């Protein structure tokens, strides 16, 4: 019942995500850590604002402490990137974050972080699953330590991860430049653990920050804490009501970012990635490789080509980006869902860092954000993007679905010649006019993730319809 995804396990609270199961997973992590043979291992454990996250984190810490691991446990909810940064800074062997990120409120999760501050590798996650299977085969025995005793013996140490993290961000972001811009900012924490981050970072600048949805609300006001336009009505309204320069929204654990310009337009992660990358290259004089997932805008390729930089394209998932960031001279990496990072930071998506970088972009430009976007589109677009999920009548193995789409690939699509078909992650059709359609079958449910980018909104709509029809047709024929 317990399976790890990209960097951990997510499940419905009180269904599969229970105290008993969290303790089992924590014991599996402890066994995995202790098999590595490190003397006096330490770990960092943190949590988000979800229902019982603090209790789940404390239970995790009790199990780890009982297994000879010293645990740094956050005093309160904290952004995932802040916790991940402390894993690296404290030279811990690994970290755990109790969070379901942007998932609906009924979910919680158990994210495992590597010693580098990145998501645990697929190999490490598999090793933890194997430890879990052994524990269950042997009767589910879990070691626990009394919490107060663990505190007294300093096997569990409570700490605030934020200030060390904030200090590090000041080395990456030009706060003086942001201050000179005297920007009016609405910070939307979406009820998540990014609450207070922007106001804290900008407290000594001449920025005017208004925070919304920044109190503890485990139900997230009935929304998914994901910075997509359909969940940002309150942010749009606040930006327009106070005539702010920009609105910044972070997801449930603050590793993703979305934005609203002063006119109330949604600035998606594709544009944020492109704007920050261009700023790093053209205004800060930085160079290096660029990493993006297969579902991310071609504006990145255009910017990189303009400046002679190499672009690496990976499957969807920040763990793939992190691998390259740790092994190459990567200036910036990011994905369409809003996770992005830059050189000098941890190889982990960071919505707070990217929000601050976007403020730096605006302050440096000296013009409203919508004008910066218009300039970007004029030089590296036009680019419009959308994504839909298409539900199928029945599930077909992912590899079979991919092969079927490759075998039946059309020569033209939306009136354009199909120049190339790529199977890095799903099937991606590159068209002659530089538009594209990506179809990614889910590996766990009868769903197609369909993405498209084109030069007009109508062309995007047409491509999405083609992708949906193609998937349904193949399901009927299989």
C-alpha positions in Angstrom: 0.0 0.0 0.0 3.0 2.3 0.5 4.9 3.2 -2.6 7.4 6.0 -3.2 7.2 8.3 -6.1 9.8 10.9 -7.3 11.0 11.8 -3.8 8.7 10.1 -1.3 5.2 8.8 -0.5 1.9 10.6 -0.6 -1.5 9.3 0.6 -4.9 10.4 2.0 -4.8 11.3 5.7 -6.4 8.8 8.0 -6.8 6.3 5.1 -3.3 5.2 4.3 -1.4 8.1 5.7 -1.7 7.1 9.4 0.6 7.4 12.4 1.3 3.7 12.2 2.3 3.8 8.6 4.4 7.0 9.1 6.3 5.2 11.8 6.8 2.2 9.5 8.3 4.4 6.8 10.4 6.3 9.3 11.8 3.0 10.5 12.6 2.0 6.9 14.4 5.3 6.5 16.3 4.7 9.7 17.4 1.2 8.6 18.5 2.6 5.2 20.5 5.3 6.9 22.2 3.0 9.3 23.1 0.5 6.6 25.3 3.3 5.1 27.6 2.9 8.1 28.1 6.6 8.9 29.2 7.2 12.4 26.8 9.4 14.5 24.4 10.2 11.6 22.2 13.3 11.7 19.0 14.1 9.8 16.8 17.1 9.4 13.0 16.8 9.7 10.5 19.5 8.9 6.8 19.8 7.9 4.2 22.0 6.2 0.9 23.4 7.4 -1.3 20.4 6.6 -3.5 18.6 9.2 -1.4 16.9 11.8 1.9 17.5 9.9 3.6 18.6 13.1 2.5 15.4 14.8 3.6 13.2 11.9 7.0 15.0 12.0 7.4 14.5 15.7 6.6 10.7 15.3 9.2 10.5 12.5 11.8 12.2 14.8 11.0 9.8 17.7 11.6 6.7 15.4 14.8 8.1 14.0 16.1 9.1 17.4 15.4 5.6 18.7 17.6 4.2 16.0 20.7 6.2 16.9 20.1 9.2 14.6 20.3 12.7 15.9 17.4 14.7 14.5 17.2 18.4 13.9 13.4 19.0 14.0 11.9 22.3 12.9 10.1 24.4 15.6 7.2 25.2 13.2 6.1 24.7 9.6 8.8 25.8 7.1 9.3 25.9 3.3 10.6 22.7 1.9 13.6 24.5 0.3 14.5 26.0 3.7 14.5 22.5 5.2 16.4 21.0 2.2 19.0 23.8 2.5 19.6 23.0 6.1 20.1 19.3 5.3 23.1 20.3 3.1 24.3 23.1 5.5 24.3 20.8 8.6 26.0 18.1 6.6 23.2 15.7 7.5 23.0 12.3 5.8 19.4 12.9 4.7 16.2 14.8 5.5 12.5 14.3 5.7 9.7 16.8 5.0 6.2 15.9 6.0 4.3 17.5 3.1 2.1 16.7 0.1 3.2 19.9 -1.6 0.5 21.1 -4.0 -1.9 18.1 -3.5 -5.4 18.6 -2.2 -5.9 19.1 1.5 -6.9 15.5 2.2 -3.4 14.3 1.3 -0.2 14.4 3.2 3.2 13.1 2.3 6.7 11.9 3.4 9.4 13.5 1.2 13.0 12.2 1.6 15.8 14.5 0.8 19.4 13.6 0.0 22.5 15.0 1.7 22.8 17.5 -1.2 19.4 19.0 -0.4 17.9 17.5 -3.5 15.1 14.9 -3.7 16.3 11.4 -2.9 17.3 9.4 -6.0 15.1 6.7 -7.4 17.7 4.2 -6.3 17.5 5.5 -2.7 13.7 5.5 -2.8 13.7 1.9 -4.0 16.2 1.0 -1.2 13.8 2.5 1.4 10.9 0.6 -0.1 12.9 -2.6 0.2 13.6 -1.9 3.9 9.9 -1.3 4.4 9.1 -4.7 2.9 11.6 -6.4 5.2 10.1 -4.7 8.3 6.6 -5.8 7.3 7.8 -9.3 6.6 9.3 -9.4 10.1 6.1 -8.3 11.9 6.3 -4.6 11.5 8.5 -3.9 14.5 9.3 -0.2 15.0 11.7 1.4 17.5 10.4 4.6 19.2 11.8 6.9 21.8 9.9 9.0 24.3 9.8 12.5 22.9 10.7 14.3 26.1 13.5 11.9 26.8 14.9 12.4 23.3 14.8 16.2 23.8 16.5 15.9 27.1 19.3 13.7 25.6 19.5 16.1 22.6 18.7 13.2 20.3 16.0 15.6 19.0 17.0 19.2 18.7 14.3 21.8 17.8 15.5 24.6 15.5 14.4 27.4 13.1 15.6 26.6 9.6 14.5 30.0 8.1 17.2 32.4 9.1 20.2 30.4 7.8 18.2 29.9 4.6 17.3 33.6 4.3 20.9 34.6 4.8 21.9 32.3 2.0 19.3 33.8 -0.3 20.8 37.2 0.2 23.9 35.9 -1.6 21.9 35.0 -4.6 19.5 37.9 -4.9 20.3 41.6 -5.2 18.1 43.0 -2.4 19.5 46.5 -3.0 18.3 46.4 -6.5 14.9 45.2 -5.4 14.8 48.0 -2.7 15.6 50.6 -5.3 12.6 49.5 -7.3 10.2 50.4 -4.4 7.8 47.7 -5.6 4.4 47.0 -4.2 4.1 43.2 -3.7 1.2 40.9 -2.8 2.6 37.7 -1.3 0.1 34.8 -1.4 1.2 31.8 0.6 -1.9 29.9 -0.4 -2.2 28.8 3.3 1.1 27.0 2.9 4.5 27.0 4.6 5.8 29.8 2.5 3.9 32.2 4.8 5.9 35.1 6.0 8.9 34.4 3.7 8.6 37.3 1.3 7.8 39.8 4.1 10.7 38.6 6.1 13.2 38.7 3.2 12.0 42.2 2.1 11.6 43.7 5.6 14.7 45.9 5.3 14.0 47.0 1.7 11.7 49.8 0.5 9.3 47.2 -0.9 5.7 47.4 0.3 4.5 43.8 1.0 0.9 42.8 1.6 0.5 39.1 2.7 -2.7 37.1 2.0 -3.7 33.6 2.9 -0.8 33.4 5.3 -2.4 32.0 8.5 -2.5 28.4 9.5 -5.4 26.7 7.6 -4.9 23.0 7.1 -7.9 22.9 4.8 -6.3 25.5 2.5 -9.7 27.3 2.2 -11.0 24.3 0.2 -8.6 24.8 -2.8 -5.5 22.9 -4.0 -2.5 24.9 -2.8 -1.1 25.1 -6.4 -0.1 28.4 -8.0 -2.3 28.0 -11.1 -4.6 30.8 -12.2 -7.8 28.9 -11.2 -6.7 28.9 -7.6 -5.5 32.5 -7.5 -8.7 34.6 -7.7 -8.0 36.2 -4.3 -4.5 37.2 -5.4 -5.7 38.7 -8.7 -8.4 40.7 -6.8 -5.9 41.9 -4.2 -3.3 43.0 -6.8 -5.9 44.9 -8.7 -7.6 46.4 -5.6 -4.4 47.9 -4.2 -2.8 48.5 -7.7 0.2 46.4 -6.7 3.2 45.9 -9.1 3.1 42.2 -8.8 1.6 39.2 -6.9 3.7 36.2 -6.0 2.1 32.8 -5.1 3.9 29.8 -3.6 2.4 26.3 -3.4 1.7 24.3 -0.2 5.4 23.8 0.6 6.8 26.8 -1.3 8.9 24.9 -3.8 6.8 26.2 -6.7 6.0 29.7 -7.9 3.3 31.5 -10.0 2.8 35.3 -10.4 0.2 38.0 -11.3 1.2 41.2 -13.1 -0.1 44.6 -12.2 -2.9 44.2 -14.8 -4.1 41.0 -13.2 -2.6 38.7 -15.9 -1.3 35.3 -14.9 2.5 34.9 -15.4 3.1 31.2 -15.7 6.3 29.3 -14.7 7.4 29.2 -18.4 7.6 33.0 -18.4 9.1 33.2 -15.0 11.8 30.7 -16.0 12.5 32.6 -19.2 12.6 36.1 -17.6 14.9 35.0 -14.8 17.2 33.1 -17.2 17.5 36.1 -19.5 18.2 38.4 -16.6 20.9 36.1 -15.3 22.6 36.0 -18.7 22.1 39.6 -20.0 22.0 41.7 -16.9 24.2 39.7 -14.5 26.7 38.4 -17.1 26.4 34.8 -16.0 27.0 31.7 -18.2 26.4 28.0 -17.9 24.2 25.2 -19.2 20.5 25.3 -18.9 18.2 22.3 -17.9 14.5 22.1 -18.6 12.0 19.3 -18.6 10.4 18.0 -21.9 7.2 19.9 -21.0 8.8 23.3 -20.8 8.6 26.2 -23.2 10.9 26.6 -26.3 11.5 30.2 -25.2 14.2 28.7 -23.0 15.9 27.2 -26.1 15.6 30.5 -27.9 17.3 32.5 -25.1 20.0 29.9 -24.7 20.7 29.8 -28.5 20.9 33.6 -28.6 23.8 33.4 -26.1 25.4 30.2 -27.2 24.4 28.1 -24.2 23.8 24.4 -24.1 20.2 23.2 -23.2 19.7 19.8 -21.6 16.1 18.4 -21.8 15.0 15.8 -19.2 11.9 13.8 -18.4 9.3 15.5 -16.1 10.4 15.6 -12.5 12.9 17.9 -10.7 15.0 14.9 -9.7 16.2 14.7 -13.3 17.1 18.4 -13.3 18.9 18.0 -9.9 21.1 15.2 -11.3 22.4 17.5 -14.0 22.8 20.4 -11.6 25.0 18.3 -9.4 27.2 17.0 -12.2 27.4 19.9 -14.8 28.0 23.6 -14.7 24.3 24.5 -14.8 23.3 28.1 -14.6 19.6 27.4 -14.2 17.2 24.5 -14.2 13.4 24.4 -14.2 10.1 22.7 -15.1 6.7 23.8 -16.3 5.1 23.1 -12.9 7.0 26.0 -11.3 10.0 24.3 -9.7 13.2 26.2 -10.5 16.7 26.7 -9.1 19.9 28.4 -10.0 23.7 27.8 -9.7 24.9 28.3 -6.1 21.7 27.1 -4.6 20.5 23.6 -3.7 19.4 21.4 -6.6 15.8 21.8 -5.6 12.8 23.8 -6.8 12.5 27.0 -4.7 9.4 29.2 -5.1 10.7 31.8 -2.7 14.0 32.3 -4.5 12.3 32.5 -7.8 9.8 35.1 -6.5 12.7 37.2 -5.3 14.5 36.8 -8.6 11.4 37.9 -10.4 11.3 41.1 -8.3 14.9 41.7 -9.2 14.0 41.4 -12.9 11.2 43.9 -12.5 13.3 46.4 -10.5 16.2 46.1 -13.0 13.9 46.7 -15.9 12.3 49.8 -14.3 9.0 49.1 -16.2 5.9 47.2 -15.2 6.0 43.4 -15.4 3.6 43.2 -18.3 6.0 45.3 -20.4 8.9 43.0 -19.6 6.7 40.0 -20.7 5.8 41.8 -23.9 9.5 42.4 -24.7 10.3 38.7 -23.9 7.5 37.6 -26.3 8.7 39.9 -29.0 12.2 38.6 -28.9 11.7 34.9 -28.0 8.1 34.2 -28.8 5.2 34.4 -29.5 4.6 31.5 -27.2 1.3 30.3 -25.7 0.9 27.2 -23.6 -1.7 25.0 -22.0 -2.1 21.6 -20.5 -5.1 19.3 -20.0 -5.7 15.8 -18.6 -7.6 13.4 -20.8 -9.3 10.5 -19.0 -9.4 7.2 -20.8 -11.9 4.4 -20.7 -9.3 1.9 -19.5 -5.7 1.7 -18.5 -3.0 0.6 -21.0 0.6 0.1 -20.0 2.6 3.3 -20.5 5.2 1.7 -22.8 2.5 0.2 -25.0 0.7 3.5 -25.3 3.9 5.3 -26.2 4.7 2.7 -28.9 1.2 2.9 -30.3 1.5 6.7 -30.6 4.9 6.5 -32.3 3.6 3.8 -34.8 0.6 5.9 -35.7 2.4 9.3 -35.7 0.8 11.6 -38.3 2.8 13.4 -41.0 1.1 16.7 -40.3 -0.7 18.2 -37.3 -2.8 21.4 -37.2 -1.7 22.2 -40.7 2.1 21.9 -39.9 4.6 19.2 -40.9 5.7 16.9 -38.0 9.4 17.4 -38.1 10.4 15.1 -35.3 8.9 12.6 -32.8 10.7 12.3 -29.4 10.0 9.6 -26.7 12.1 11.0 -23.8 9.0 11.1 -21.6 5.8 10.1 -23.4 5.6 11.2 -27.0 6.5 14.7 -28.1 5.7 16.0 -31.7 7.8 18.9 -32.9 6.1 20.8 -35.7 7.7 22.8 -38.5 6.5 26.2 -37.0 8.3 25.4 -33.7 5.0 24.5 -32.0 4.8 21.2 -30.2 2.4 18.6 -28.6 3.4 16.3 -25.8 1.3 13.3 -24.7 2.4 11.6 -21.5 0.5 8.5 -20.4 0.2 8.1 -16.6 2.0 5.1 -15.3 -0.5 4.5 -12.6 -4.0 5.5 -13.9 -5.9 5.8 -17.2 -5.0 9.4 -17.8 -3.1 11.2 -20.6 -1.2 14.4 -19.6 -1.4 16.5 -22.7 0.7 19.7 -23.2 1.0 22.1 -26.1 2.8 25.2 -27.0 2.2 27.3 -30.2 2.2 30.8 -31.6 -1.5 31.5 -31.0 -4.1 30.4 -28.3 -6.2 28.9 -31.0 -3.3 26.7 -32.2 -2.7 25.5 -28.7 -6.4 24.6 -28.3 -6.4 22.7 -31.6 -3.2 20.8 -30.6 -4.7 19.8 -27.3 -7.9 18.5 -29.0 -5.8 16.5 -31.4 -3.8 15.0 -28.5 -7.0 14.1 -26.7 -8.7 12.6 -29.8 -5.5 10.6 -30.6 -5.4 9.1 -27.1 -9.0 8.1 -27.1 -8.7 6.6 -30.6 -5.7 4.5 -29.6 -7.5 3.2 -26.4 -10.5 2.1 -28.5 -8.2 0.2 -31.0 -6.0 -1.4 -28.4 
